[in-house]
């Protein structure tokens, strides 16, 4: 599978958050997220392991009971069903892999 940058368009997930699939595999999908400063991804959990890196910007990221200040180049892995949330401190770009792939993040 190979996808050029413009293969899959961005779409809004919620106010201040857009995403696009980057690559789709048999066991997971890689997504790019653009997050606008001042927005928050509320506390949630899902049955997908979520592994990512901050490409640019700055985030305050909670995984279970621990907060982490994420800066460019930092990475994380959120276990399946772990509670997590994000405060967007600066406009940010994130790449994340979900295993198994999230059907709600497939191209529309």
N, C-alpha and C positions, 0 to 999 in steps of 0.2 A: 504494500500500500504506500503510495506517495501522494502528497497533497501540496499544491502550490499555495502560497500565502492567501490568495483570494478564492480558494476552492470553497470554503465555507464562510458565510457572512457572520458578522457579529449580530447578536440579538440581546435585548434587555432581559435580565432575570428579575431585577427589582430596581427601584430608583437608585442611581449611582453605580450600578453593576451591569456590565455587559460581558458576554462571553462568546467564544467561537470554538468549535472543535478544531483541533490542529491535525490530529492523526487518530485513526480508529483501528484498533486491533481486535483479535479474537477474544482476548481476555481483559482488555482495558481500553480506556480512551484518554487521550491527552488533550487538555483544554487550555486556552488562554483566557484570562480574565482581566478586564480593565475596571479598576475601582476608583471612584472619585473621592477626594479628600472630604472628610466630615461625615461620610456614610458609615453604616454599621451593618454587618451581617449578623443577625440575631443568633442567640444560642440555639443550636440544633444538633441533631445526630442523624446518621444514615448508615445503611448496611454496607457501605463501600469504604475500603481503605483509600486514603487520600494522601498522596505524596506530592510535595511541591517545592518550588523555589520562587523567591522574590526577584524578579528581573529588575525592577526599578520602583522607587517610592519608599514608603515606610508604613508598617502595620504594627498594631498591638494585637497579638494573636493568643487566644486562650485555648488550651487543650486540657480538658478536664479541669483540674483545680490550679493550673499553673499558667501564668501570663508570660509571654515572650515578646520582646521587641524585635521585630523582623526588619532587617536592612538588606539592600541588594546583595545577592549571592547567598543569603541564608536559606536553609532548607528545612523541611519538616515532614513528618509522617504522622498522620492522624489515624489511629486504628479504627476499624469498622465499629460502629455504634458508640464511639467516644464523643462526648459532648464537647462542642467547640464553638467559638465565635470570633469575630474580627472587627476591630476598630480601624478605620482607614485614616491614618495620620497625614499622608501626602497622597496625591494622585499616584496610583500604583499599577504595575503590570505583574501578573502572577501566571506561572505555568504550573498546572497540576495534572497528575495522573490518577485516575480512579480505577480501582480493581475490585470486583469486576466492573466492566464499563457501565456507566450510568445511562439507561435508556432515555432519560429526560434530557440528556445533553447531546444526543445524536442530532445530526442535521435535520432541519425541518423540511 
